[in-house]
Amino acid sequence: MIERILLPLLMVFRYNNLLRSFVSREIRGRFAGNIAGIAWTLITPVATMLVYMFVFSIVLRISVTVEETGTDSFFVYFVTGFVPWLIFADSMSKATGSILDNASIVTKVIFPVELLPLTSVVSSLIINGFGLAVLLIFLASQGFISSTWVLLFLILPLQTLFTMGVGMLFASACVYLRDIREMTGLILMVWFFSTPIIYPLSMVPENIQSLILLNPMHAFISLYRDVLIADNLEVLSIVIVVLYAVLAYIVGSLFFARVKPGFGDVL
């Protein structure tokens, strides 16, 4: 069992050249034929953020407090949650169909199939890393820079591990149930609005706040905000994120290993 769990991570190191080749191919493929090229990695999220800002900050006038969120600026509160979410959501969108999209390779070439969903996760992390860099520059210009930022080197890998687990689960299940690919967008939409990104937790009725607290992405987003703007880090928050990341990875890797032998027959 331990070997099955560790196999995807071992494949990353054992076949790192192949993984780099896959990642390079996917990144080039995303922007092939686009005039704006990689600029779309900033154009799309910025446009989305402006729409959300207009609706929730100007029209609905949602306000946040320094005591609860670390800032009284809704824009700062929103972007510090939206950018990490974007990294996760883009990874999931690409990873879910990664095996189906490469069915011809899976059925004809012998290679570690685990690399396909991992490729989507890594490439999305690289592409959306530009947005994270812009966010850090913006926060620094607003005076939020802090020594706690160094913990991003812990949080980001943990989020990547979490995404790898969920991505492997969705990608392998999608081979047998193609509807999952279409459902992923709906799942991510519900997941997004179930995570306090465009609203503070205090706006949620107390009787369902406990459900929000069980949301893994709430734990990640809250930790990002604690590190980036609140400068109020609790060890328990890191422990919870570690548990979510490890649990998701274990479940995803075990499920992937269990159903992988049937890929060739189904595809």
C-alpha positions as CSV (number, residue, x, y, z in Angstrom):
1,M,0.0,0.0,0.0
2,I,2.8,2.4,0.9
3,E,4.4,1.8,-2.5
4,R,1.1,2.6,-4.2
5,I,0.8,5.8,-2.3
6,L,4.4,7.0,-2.9
7,L,4.4,5.8,-6.6
8,P,3.2,9.2,-8.2
9,L,5.9,11.1,-6.2
10,L,8.5,8.6,-7.1
11,M,7.6,8.9,-10.8
12,V,8.1,12.7,-10.6
13,F,11.8,12.1,-9.6
14,R,12.4,9.0,-11.7
15,Y,10.9,10.4,-14.9
16,N,11.6,14.1,-14.3
17,N,12.8,14.6,-17.9
18,L,9.6,13.1,-19.3
19,L,7.6,15.2,-16.9
20,R,9.4,18.4,-18.0
21,S,8.7,17.4,-21.6
22,F,5.0,17.0,-20.9
23,V,4.8,20.2,-19.0
24,S,6.6,22.1,-21.7
25,R,4.3,20.6,-24.4
26,E,1.1,21.5,-22.4
27,I,2.2,25.1,-21.7
28,R,3.1,25.6,-25.4
29,G,-0.2,24.0,-26.4
30,R,-2.3,26.3,-24.3
31,F,-1.1,29.4,-26.0
32,A,-0.4,28.0,-29.5
33,G,-2.1,30.3,-32.1
34,N,-3.0,33.0,-29.6
35,I,-1.9,36.5,-30.5
36,A,-1.7,37.6,-26.9
37,G,0.1,34.3,-25.9
38,I,1.0,34.0,-22.3
39,A,-0.5,37.4,-21.6
40,W,-3.9,35.6,-21.3
41,T,-2.7,34.3,-17.9
42,L,-3.0,37.8,-16.6
43,I,-5.8,39.2,-18.9
44,T,-8.4,36.6,-17.9
45,P,-8.0,36.6,-14.1
46,V,-7.7,40.4,-14.0
47,A,-10.9,40.8,-16.0
48,T,-12.6,38.3,-13.7
49,M,-11.4,40.1,-10.6
50,L,-12.7,43.4,-11.9
51,V,-16.1,41.9,-12.5
52,Y,-16.3,40.5,-9.0
53,M,-15.0,43.7,-7.6
54,F,-17.7,45.7,-9.3
55,V,-20.5,43.4,-8.2
56,F,-19.5,42.7,-4.7
57,S,-17.6,45.8,-3.7
58,I,-19.5,48.6,-5.6
59,V,-23.0,47.1,-6.1
60,L,-23.5,44.8,-3.1
61,R,-20.9,46.8,-1.0
62,I,-19.6,43.9,1.0
63,S,-17.2,45.2,3.6
64,V,-14.5,43.6,5.6
65,T,-12.8,44.5,8.9
66,V,-9.2,44.5,10.0
67,E,-10.0,42.6,13.1
68,E,-11.5,39.7,11.1
69,T,-9.5,39.6,7.9
70,G,-6.4,41.7,8.5
71,T,-7.5,44.5,6.1
72,D,-10.4,46.8,5.6
73,S,-9.9,46.8,1.8
74,F,-12.3,44.4,0.1
75,F,-10.0,44.3,-3.0
76,V,-7.0,43.1,-0.9
77,Y,-9.2,40.6,0.9
78,F,-10.6,39.3,-2.4
79,V,-7.4,38.9,-4.4
80,T,-5.5,37.2,-1.6
81,G,-8.2,34.5,-1.8
82,F,-8.9,34.5,-5.5
83,V,-5.4,34.0,-6.8
84,P,-4.7,30.8,-4.8
85,W,-8.1,29.6,-5.8
86,L,-7.4,30.2,-9.4
87,I,-4.3,28.1,-9.2
88,F,-6.3,25.2,-7.7
89,A,-9.3,25.5,-10.1
90,D,-7.2,25.8,-13.2
91,S,-5.2,22.7,-12.2
92,M,-8.4,20.7,-11.6
93,S,-10.0,21.8,-14.9
94,K,-7.0,20.6,-16.8
95,A,-6.2,17.5,-14.7
96,T,-9.7,16.0,-14.9
97,G,-9.5,15.4,-18.7
98,S,-5.8,14.8,-18.9
99,I,-6.0,11.0,-19.4
100,L,-8.9,11.2,-21.9
101,D,-7.1,13.9,-23.9
102,N,-4.1,11.6,-24.1
103,A,-5.9,8.3,-24.8
104,S,-3.9,7.6,-27.9
105,I,-0.7,7.7,-25.9
106,V,-2.0,5.8,-22.9
107,T,-3.2,2.9,-25.2
108,K,-0.1,2.7,-27.4
109,V,2.9,3.7,-25.3
110,I,4.1,2.2,-22.0
111,F,4.9,5.0,-19.5
112,P,3.8,6.1,-16.0
113,V,0.3,7.4,-16.6
114,E,0.4,9.1,-13.2
115,L,2.4,11.8,-15.0
116,L,-0.6,13.0,-17.0
117,P,-2.7,14.6,-14.2
118,L,0.6,15.7,-12.5
119,T,1.6,17.5,-15.7
120,S,-1.7,19.5,-15.6
121,V,-1.1,20.4,-12.0
122,V,2.5,21.5,-12.5
123,S,1.8,23.4,-15.7
124,S,-1.1,25.3,-14.1
125,L,1.1,26.1,-11.1
126,I,3.8,27.5,-13.4
127,I,1.3,29.5,-15.6
128,N,-0.7,31.0,-12.7
129,G,2.5,31.6,-10.8
130,F,2.7,34.9,-12.8
131,G,-0.5,36.0,-11.1
132,L,0.8,35.1,-7.7
133,A,4.0,37.1,-8.4
134,V,1.9,40.1,-9.4
135,L,-0.2,39.7,-6.2
136,L,2.9,39.7,-4.0
137,I,4.3,42.9,-5.8
138,F,0.9,44.6,-5.3
139,L,0.7,43.6,-1.6
140,A,4.3,44.8,-1.0
141,S,3.4,48.1,-2.6
142,Q,0.5,48.4,-0.1
143,G,2.8,47.7,2.9
144,F,1.7,44.2,3.7
145,I,5.2,42.6,3.2
146,S,6.1,40.5,6.2
147,S,8.5,37.8,7.3
148,T,5.6,35.3,7.3
149,W,5.7,35.4,3.5
150,V,8.5,32.8,3.7
151,L,5.8,30.3,4.6
152,L,4.5,30.5,1.1
153,F,7.3,28.0,0.3
154,L,5.4,25.6,2.6
155,I,1.8,26.4,1.7
156,L,2.2,26.3,-2.0
157,P,3.7,22.8,-2.1
158,L,1.0,21.6,0.3
159,Q,-1.7,23.0,-2.0
160,T,0.1,21.3,-4.9
161,L,0.0,18.0,-3.0
162,F,-3.6,18.4,-2.2
163,T,-4.4,19.3,-5.9
164,M,-2.4,16.3,-7.1
165,G,-4.6,14.0,-4.9
166,V,-7.9,15.5,-6.0
167,G,-6.7,15.7,-9.6
168,M,-5.6,12.0,-9.8
169,L,-9.0,11.1,-8.3
170,F,-11.0,13.1,-10.8
171,A,-8.8,12.1,-13.8
172,S,-9.0,8.4,-13.2
173,A,-12.7,8.4,-12.4
174,C,-13.3,10.4,-15.5
175,V,-12.0,7.5,-17.6
176,Y,-14.9,5.4,-16.5
177,L,-17.5,8.1,-16.0
178,R,-17.1,10.7,-18.7
179,D,-19.8,12.9,-17.2
180,I,-17.3,13.9,-14.5
181,R,-15.5,16.1,-17.0
182,E,-18.7,18.1,-17.6
183,M,-19.5,18.1,-13.9
184,T,-16.1,19.5,-12.9
185,G,-17.0,23.1,-13.9
186,L,-20.2,22.8,-11.8
187,I,-18.4,21.3,-8.8
188,L,-15.7,24.1,-8.9
189,M,-18.4,26.8,-9.1
190,V,-20.2,25.4,-6.0
191,W,-16.9,24.9,-4.3
192,F,-15.9,28.5,-5.1
193,F,-19.0,30.0,-3.6
194,S,-18.8,27.7,-0.6
195,T,-15.4,29.1,0.2
196,P,-15.1,32.6,1.8
197,I,-13.4,34.3,-1.1
198,I,-15.9,37.0,-2.0
199,Y,-17.3,37.2,1.5
200,P,-16.0,37.0,5.1
201,L,-16.9,34.0,7.2
202,S,-18.9,36.3,9.6
203,M,-21.5,36.8,6.9
204,V,-22.3,33.1,6.9
205,P,-25.2,32.0,9.2
206,E,-23.8,30.5,12.4
207,N,-25.7,27.2,11.9
208,I,-23.7,26.5,8.7
209,Q,-20.4,28.0,9.6
210,S,-19.2,24.6,10.8
211,L,-19.8,23.2,7.3
212,I,-17.7,26.0,5.8
213,L,-14.9,25.2,8.2
214,L,-14.8,21.6,6.9
215,N,-14.1,22.9,3.4
216,P,-10.4,22.1,2.7
217,M,-10.0,25.2,0.4
218,H,-11.3,27.4,3.2
219,A,-8.3,26.2,5.3
220,F,-5.9,26.9,2.5
221,I,-7.3,30.3,1.6
222,S,-7.4,31.3,5.3
223,L,-3.8,30.3,5.7
224,Y,-2.8,32.3,2.7
225,R,-4.5,35.4,4.1
226,D,-3.0,34.8,7.6
227,V,0.5,34.7,6.0
228,L,0.0,37.5,3.4
229,I,-2.0,40.2,5.1
230,A,-3.0,39.3,8.7
231,D,0.4,38.4,10.0
232,N,-1.4,36.3,12.5
233,L,-0.2,32.7,12.0
234,E,-1.4,29.8,14.2
235,V,0.3,26.4,14.2
236,L,-3.1,24.7,14.2
237,S,-3.9,26.2,10.8
238,I,-0.7,24.7,9.3
239,V,-1.5,21.3,10.9
240,I,-5.0,21.3,9.4
241,V,-3.7,22.1,5.9
242,V,-1.0,19.4,6.2
243,L,-3.7,16.9,7.1
244,Y,-5.9,17.9,4.2
245,A,-3.0,17.7,1.7
246,V,-1.8,14.3,2.9
247,L,-5.3,12.8,3.1
248,A,-6.2,14.0,-0.4
249,Y,-3.0,12.7,-1.8
250,I,-3.4,9.3,-0.2
251,V,-7.0,8.9,-1.3
252,G,-6.2,10.1,-4.9
253,S,-3.1,8.0,-5.3
254,L,-4.7,4.8,-4.0
255,F,-7.8,5.2,-6.1
256,F,-5.6,5.9,-9.2
257,A,-3.6,2.8,-8.6
258,R,-6.7,0.7,-8.1
259,V,-8.4,1.7,-11.4
260,K,-5.3,2.2,-13.6
261,P,-5.1,-1.4,-14.9
262,G,-8.4,-0.9,-16.7
263,F,-7.5,2.3,-18.5
264,G,-6.4,0.5,-21.7
265,D,-9.7,-1.5,-21.9
266,V,-11.9,1.5,-21.4
267,L,-10.1,4.0,-23.6
